[in-house]
């Protein structure tokens, strides 16, 4: 099961998608559908909050990669999700000269 909560922050002009549970199986398509709806109606920065995620399958990781490549920021705290985010951001965004948040800190 995956719980998806959308939270808007007017002060920072951002929207967060707070995920809790397992990002796998049919829940990947549910998140993808939510992401598509947001992309149509949003111009603001989007943060994908992965703190409450307990499992991510290959399709879930592919969707997170797609979301990140389309400009979403991935926020992870736990060991599992931090590793996944590091793998995703290592490759870099299309057109980006830096490959990850860690590289950006080192390059600053």
N, CA, C and O atoms as a DFTB+ gen file, in Angstrom:
432 C
 N C O
     1  1       0.837      -1.174       0.000
     2  2       0.000       0.000       0.000
     3  2       0.886       1.242       0.000
     4  3       1.956       1.256       0.609
     5  1       0.428       2.277      -0.687
     6  2       1.150       3.540      -0.765
     7  2       0.175       4.680      -0.506
     8  3      -0.868       4.778      -1.153
     9  1       0.518       5.526       0.431
    10  2      -0.269       6.720       0.708
    11  2       0.439       7.893       0.052
    12  3       1.639       8.088       0.242
    13  1      -0.306       8.674      -0.720
    14  2       0.238       9.841      -1.423
    15  2      -0.517      11.068      -0.921
    16  3      -1.735      11.166      -1.067
    17  1       0.224      11.999      -0.331
    18  2      -0.376      13.230       0.168
    19  2       0.254      14.401      -0.570
    20  3       1.478      14.520      -0.630
    21  1      -0.574      15.252      -1.123
    22  2      -0.082      16.445      -1.817
    23  2      -0.197      17.623      -0.863
    24  3      -1.259      17.867      -0.291
    25  1       0.906      18.354      -0.692
    26  2       0.926      19.488       0.224
    27  2       1.548      20.682      -0.482
    28  3       2.651      20.590      -1.022
    29  1       0.838      21.801      -0.477
    30  2       1.333      23.016      -1.126
    31  2       1.864      23.977      -0.090
    32  3       1.285      24.133       0.985
    33  1       2.978      24.626      -0.420
    34  2       3.581      25.637       0.449
    35  2       3.629      26.936      -0.330
    36  3       4.485      27.122      -1.196
    37  1       2.710      27.828      -0.020
    38  2       2.611      29.094      -0.750
    39  2       3.852      29.958      -0.547
    40  3       4.268      30.670      -1.461
    41  1       4.446      29.899       0.648
    42  2       5.615      30.731       0.945
    43  2       6.795      30.400       0.035
    44  3       7.457      31.304      -0.476
    45  1       7.060      29.116      -0.170
    46  2       8.194      28.723      -1.019
    47  2       7.765      28.410      -2.444
    48  3       8.588      28.036      -3.279
    49  1       6.472      28.565      -2.718
    50  2       5.915      28.270      -4.039
    51  2       6.285      26.866      -4.510
    52  3       6.657      26.660      -5.665
    53  1       6.176      25.909      -3.595
    54  2       6.494      24.532      -3.941
    55  2       5.336      23.620      -3.552
    56  3       4.473      23.975      -2.749
    57  1       5.350      22.452      -4.142
    58  2       4.378      21.414      -3.809
    59  2       5.149      20.168      -3.434
    60  3       6.103      19.789      -4.113
    61  1       4.733      19.530      -2.349
    62  2       5.360      18.285      -1.931
    63  2       4.396      17.135      -2.154
    64  3       3.198      17.239      -1.889
    65  1       4.949      16.034      -2.649
    66  2       4.221      14.768      -2.687
    67  2       4.844      13.920      -1.585
    68  3       5.995      13.498      -1.694
    69  1       4.091      13.677      -0.541
    70  2       4.592      12.914       0.599
    71  2       4.157      11.468       0.403
    72  3       2.966      11.160       0.372
    73  1       5.152      10.584       0.271
    74  2       4.876       9.170       0.029
    75  2       5.121       8.372       1.294
    76  3       6.113       8.585       1.991
    77  1       4.208       7.446       1.590
    78  2       4.338       6.583       2.756
    79  2       3.938       5.166       2.365
    80  3       2.848       4.942       1.839
    81  1       4.827       4.214       2.627
    82  2       4.525       2.817       2.333
    83  2       5.410       2.256       1.242
    84  3       6.586       2.602       1.136
    85  1       4.827       1.381       0.427
    86  2       5.577       0.635      -0.589
    87  2       5.339       1.217      -1.981
    88  3       4.201       1.338      -2.435
    89  1       6.432       1.571      -2.643
    90  2       6.351       2.074      -4.020
    91  2       6.690       0.916      -4.949
    92  3       7.826       0.757      -5.394
    93  1       5.675       0.122      -5.223
    94  2       5.854      -1.056      -6.060
    95  2       4.507      -1.530      -6.573
    96  3       3.457      -1.137      -6.065
    97  1       4.554      -2.382      -7.587
    98  2       3.330      -2.958      -8.133
    99  2       2.371      -1.899      -8.642
   100  3       2.787      -0.962      -9.323
   101  1       1.082      -2.038      -8.317
   102  2       0.071      -1.110      -8.835
   103  2       0.226       0.313      -8.282
   104  3      -0.323       1.260      -8.844
   105  1       0.956       0.459      -7.206
   106  2       1.118       1.783      -6.590
   107  2       2.022       2.678      -7.413
   108  3       1.947       3.901      -7.299
   109  1       2.877       2.089      -8.242
   110  2       3.725       2.886      -9.126
   111  2       2.850       3.633     -10.130
   112  3       3.051       4.824     -10.370
   113  1       1.892       2.939     -10.709
   114  2       0.986       3.590     -11.673
   115  2       0.136       4.650     -10.984
   116  3      -0.163       5.686     -11.579
   117  1      -0.254       4.405      -9.746
   118  2      -1.032       5.399      -8.990
   119  2      -0.214       6.686      -8.800
   120  3      -0.735       7.787      -8.979
   121  1       1.055       6.543      -8.441
   122  2       1.927       7.713      -8.293
   123  2       2.154       8.394      -9.643
   124  3       2.163       9.622      -9.729
   125  1       2.337       7.597     -10.690
   126  2       2.539       8.150     -12.029
   127  2       1.328       8.981     -12.456
   128  3       1.480      10.063     -13.023
   129  1       0.148       8.478     -12.186
   130  2      -1.076       9.200     -12.510
   131  2      -1.144      10.526     -11.744
   132  3      -1.490      11.560     -12.315
   133  1      -0.818      10.489     -10.478
   134  2      -0.800      11.697      -9.653
   135  2       0.228      12.696     -10.189
   136  3      -0.039      13.897     -10.244
   137  1       1.402      12.200     -10.584
   138  2       2.465      13.048     -11.128
   139  2       2.021      13.713     -12.431
   140  3       2.258      14.904     -12.633
   141  1       1.379      12.947     -13.314
   142  2       0.896      13.510     -14.576
   143  2      -0.116      14.623     -14.330
   144  3      -0.068      15.662     -14.989
   145  1      -1.025      14.414     -13.393
   146  2      -2.017      15.436     -13.072
   147  2      -1.353      16.691     -12.528
   148  3      -1.760      17.805     -12.858
   149  1      -0.341      16.516     -11.702
   150  2       0.382      17.669     -11.153
   151  2       1.117      18.424     -12.247
   152  3       1.119      19.655     -12.262
   153  1       1.738      17.697     -13.158
   154  2       2.528      18.321     -14.226
   155  2       1.653      19.196     -15.118
   156  3       2.105      20.227     -15.616
   157  1       0.413      18.790     -15.317
   158  2      -0.504      19.552     -16.155
   159  2      -0.931      20.840     -15.458
   160  3      -1.045      21.885     -16.098
   161  1      -1.166      20.768     -14.158
   162  2      -1.730      21.910     -13.434
   163  2      -0.717      22.738     -12.652
   164  3      -1.096      23.734     -12.036
   165  1       0.559      22.358     -12.656
   166  2       1.559      23.010     -11.809
   167  2       2.680      23.659     -12.593
   168  3       3.120      23.157     -13.628
   169  1       3.121      24.769     -12.080
   170  2       4.332      25.403     -12.592
   171  2       5.370      25.492     -11.474
   172  3       6.527      25.829     -11.726
   173  1       4.962      25.190     -10.246
   174  2       5.825      25.341      -9.076
   175  2       6.816      24.179      -8.943
   176  3       6.673      23.131      -9.574
   177  1       7.805      24.405      -8.113
   178  2       8.805      23.385      -7.783
   179  2       8.119      22.243      -7.041
   180  3       7.227      22.479      -6.225
   181  1       8.525      21.021      -7.319
   182  2       7.927      19.848      -6.690
   183  2       8.983      19.073      -5.920
   184  3      10.074      18.811      -6.425
   185  1       8.640      18.711      -4.690
   186  2       9.509      17.907      -3.836
   187  2       8.815      16.568      -3.613
   188  3       7.651      16.521      -3.217
   189  1       9.534      15.490      -3.868
   190  2       9.018      14.150      -3.605
   191  2       9.621      13.712      -2.271
   192  3      10.824      13.471      -2.174
   193  1       8.790      13.611      -1.266
   194  2       9.219      13.288       0.096
   195  2       9.151      11.773       0.287
   196  3       8.068      11.189       0.319
   197  1      10.322      11.146       0.412
   198  2      10.417       9.687       0.483
   199  2      10.673       9.163       1.889
   200  3      10.941       7.974       2.061
   201  1      10.595      10.020       2.887
   202  2      10.926       9.628       4.262
   203  2      10.115       8.431       4.742
   204  3      10.648       7.576       5.449
   205  1       8.843       8.351       4.375
   206  2       7.987       7.270       4.838
   207  2       7.932       6.050       3.938
   208  3       7.122       5.150       4.159
   209  1       8.791       6.013       2.923
   210  2       8.783       4.883       1.985
   211  2       9.590       3.720       2.567
   212  3      10.712       3.903       3.038
   213  1       8.999       2.522       2.527
   214  2       9.649       1.345       3.101
   215  2      10.183       0.366       2.059
   216  3      10.967      -0.524       2.389
   217  1       9.760       0.527       0.796
   218  2      10.184      -0.388      -0.271
   219  2      10.003       0.306      -1.610
   220  3       9.027       1.026      -1.818
   221  1      10.949       0.086      -2.520
   222  2      10.845       0.612      -3.885
   223  2      11.265      -0.501      -4.839
   224  3      12.378      -1.018      -4.741
   225  1      10.368      -0.876      -5.770
   226  2      10.746      -1.893      -6.756
   227  2      11.364      -1.209      -7.981
   228  3      11.482       0.016      -8.008
   229  1      11.753      -1.981      -8.982
   230  2      12.441      -1.449     -10.166
   231  2      11.578      -0.427     -10.911
   232  3      12.085       0.601     -11.361
   233  1      10.288      -0.702     -11.040
   234  2       9.403       0.244     -11.731
   235  2       9.239       1.527     -10.920
   236  3       9.138       2.615     -11.487
   237  1       9.212       1.402      -9.606
   238  2       9.136       2.578      -8.747
   239  2      10.385       3.431      -8.883
   240  3      10.306       4.658      -8.938
   241  1      11.530       2.780      -8.938
   242  2      12.794       3.507      -9.114
   243  2      12.821       4.197     -10.481
   244  3      13.283       5.332     -10.594
   245  1      12.335       3.524     -11.501
   246  2      12.295       4.118     -12.846
   247  2      11.393       5.350     -12.858
   248  3      11.721       6.351     -13.495
   249  1      10.257       5.283     -12.157
   250  2       9.358       6.435     -12.095
   251  2      10.008       7.581     -11.331
   252  3       9.914       8.732     -11.757
   253  1      10.658       7.293     -10.223
   254  2      11.354       8.348      -9.471
   255  2      12.426       8.995     -10.336
   256  3      12.617      10.210     -10.286
   257  1      13.125       8.188     -11.129
   258  2      14.143       8.717     -12.042
   259  2      13.508       9.665     -13.051
   260  3      14.027      10.753     -13.300
   261  1      12.405       9.260     -13.619
   262  2      11.692      10.094     -14.593
   263  2      11.244      11.405     -13.942
   264  3      11.390      12.476     -14.532
   265  1      10.705      11.319     -12.742
   266  2      10.237      12.513     -12.037
   267  2      11.404      13.459     -11.766
   268  3      11.276      14.671     -11.939
   269  1      12.538      12.906     -11.344
   270  2      13.727      13.714     -11.062
   271  2      14.237      14.370     -12.349
   272  3      14.614      15.542     -12.347
   273  1      14.246      13.612     -13.437
   274  2      14.703      14.163     -14.708
   275  2      13.787      15.275     -15.206
   276  3      14.212      16.135     -15.977
   277  1      12.529      15.258     -14.766
   278  2      11.583      16.299     -15.145
   279  2      11.580      17.463     -14.157
   280  3      10.739      18.357     -14.250
   281  1      12.518      17.452     -13.213
   282  2      12.702      18.600     -12.331
   283  2      12.296      18.441     -10.887
   284  3      12.494      19.365     -10.098
   285  1      11.738      17.310     -10.508
   286  2      11.351      17.117      -9.115
   287  2      12.592      16.962      -8.242
   288  3      13.611      16.425      -8.676
   289  1      12.489      17.432      -7.025
   290  2      13.556      17.243      -6.044
   291  2      13.168      16.031      -5.210
   292  3      12.030      15.930      -4.751
   293  1      14.114      15.105      -5.008
   294  2      13.848      13.913      -4.213
   295  2      14.438      14.121      -2.827
   296  3      15.616      14.453      -2.693
   297  1      13.619      13.925      -1.789
   298  2      14.091      14.083      -0.418
   299  2      13.989      12.749       0.306
   300  3      12.905      12.183       0.444
   301  1      15.138      12.254       0.768
   302  2      15.187      10.960       1.440
   303  2      16.002      11.077       2.718
   304  3      16.955      11.853       2.788
   305  1      15.622      10.303       3.727
   306  2      16.335      10.314       4.999
   307  2      16.877       8.931       5.338
   308  3      18.025       8.818       5.770
   309  1      16.104       7.900       5.158
   310  2      16.498       6.546       5.536
   311  2      17.546       5.959       4.607
   312  3      17.777       6.454       3.504
   313  1      18.160       4.913       5.072
   314  2      19.229       4.231       4.329
   315  2      18.765       3.778       2.946
   316  3      19.439       4.035       1.948
   317  1      17.622       3.110       2.885
   318  2      17.095       2.591       1.622
   319  2      16.865       3.708       0.622
   320  3      17.368       3.666      -0.501
   321  1      16.106       4.701       1.035
   322  2      15.737       5.746       0.080
   323  2      16.912       6.651      -0.269
   324  3      16.997       7.135      -1.398
   325  1      17.816       6.888       0.672
   326  2      19.008       7.689       0.346
   327  2      19.838       7.010      -0.723
   328  3      20.317       7.671      -1.645
   329  1      20.016       5.702      -0.619
   330  2      20.780       4.950      -1.628
   331  2      20.112       5.037      -2.994
   332  3      20.787       5.216      -4.008
   333  1      18.804       4.913      -3.022
   334  2      18.063       4.992      -4.286
   335  2      18.215       6.380      -4.899
   336  3      18.461       6.508      -6.098
   337  1      18.070       7.410      -4.085
   338  2      18.208       8.781      -4.581
   339  2      19.628       9.015      -5.101
   340  3      19.805       9.657      -6.136
   341  1      20.626       8.508      -4.405
   342  2      22.011       8.657      -4.878
   343  2      22.209       7.985      -6.231
   344  3      22.863       8.546      -7.110
   345  1      21.650       6.786      -6.407
   346  2      21.752       6.090      -7.699
   347  2      21.090       6.898      -8.809
   348  3      21.631       7.014      -9.908
   349  1      19.928       7.449      -8.518
   350  2      19.182       8.214      -9.511
   351  2      19.943       9.472      -9.902
   352  3      20.073       9.779     -11.087
   353  1      20.439      10.192      -8.919
   354  2      21.055      11.491      -9.190
   355  2      22.486      11.382      -9.707
   356  3      23.033      12.362     -10.212
   357  1      23.098      10.208      -9.590
   358  2      24.462      10.012     -10.111
   359  2      24.543      10.275     -11.605
   360  3      25.509      10.866     -12.088
   361  1      23.542       9.842     -12.322
   362  2      23.554       9.948     -13.782
   363  2      23.397      11.388     -14.248
   364  3      23.839      11.735     -15.343
   365  1      22.785      12.217     -13.444
   366  2      22.601      13.613     -13.820
   367  2      21.349      13.819     -14.653
   368  3      20.842      12.895     -15.290
   369  1      20.869      15.041     -14.634
   370  2      19.710      15.409     -15.444
   371  2      20.165      15.709     -16.858
   372  3      21.308      16.105     -17.084
   373  1      19.281      15.521     -17.786
   374  2      19.589      15.847     -19.178
   375  2      19.909      17.330     -19.268
   376  3      19.135      18.164     -18.798
   377  1      21.035      17.659     -19.863
   378  2      21.426      19.052     -20.022
   379  2      22.109      19.646     -18.812
   380  3      22.438      20.832     -18.810
   381  1      22.330      18.843     -17.778
   382  2      22.963      19.346     -16.558
   383  2      24.460      19.092     -16.611
   384  3      24.904      18.051     -17.094
   385  1      25.241      20.052     -16.111
   386  2      26.691      19.880     -16.112
   387  2      27.173      19.197     -14.845
   388  3      28.316      18.744     -14.776
   389  1      26.311      19.119     -13.843
   390  2      26.692      18.452     -12.597
   391  2      25.780      17.260     -12.400
   392  3      24.623      17.275     -12.818
   393  1      26.315      16.206     -11.747
   394  2      25.556      14.976     -11.712
   395  2      24.754      14.730     -10.448
   396  3      23.805      13.947     -10.493
   397  1      25.076      15.348      -9.331
   398  2      24.298      15.093      -8.128
   399  2      24.417      16.243      -7.148
   400  3      25.237      17.146      -7.311
   401  1      23.584      16.186      -6.133
   402  2      23.617      17.199      -5.095
   403  2      24.975      17.190      -4.409
   404  3      25.501      18.250      -4.070
   405  1      25.550      16.013      -4.201
   406  2      26.863      15.897      -3.572
   407  2      27.910      16.609      -4.434
   408  3      28.751      17.342      -3.914
   409  1      27.857      16.392      -5.752
   410  2      28.792      17.056      -6.655
   411  2      28.624      18.559      -6.597
   412  3      29.603      19.301      -6.680
   413  1      27.380      19.018      -6.453
   414  2      27.138      20.456      -6.392
   415  2      27.782      21.058      -5.160
   416  3      28.335      22.156      -5.218
   417  1      27.714      20.338      -4.036
   418  2      28.351      20.831      -2.823
   419  2      29.854      20.874      -2.986
   420  3      30.496      21.833      -2.558
   421  1      30.428      19.843      -3.602
   422  2      31.870      19.792      -3.798
   423  2      32.324      20.863      -4.776
   424  3      33.424      21.398      -4.637
   425  1      31.494      21.183      -5.765
   426  2      31.852      22.145      -6.784
   427  2      31.660      23.574      -6.330
   428  3      32.145      24.488      -6.997
   429  1      30.978      23.808      -5.228
   430  2      30.700      25.170      -4.769
   431  2      31.903      25.808      -4.126
   432  3      31.832      26.956      -3.688
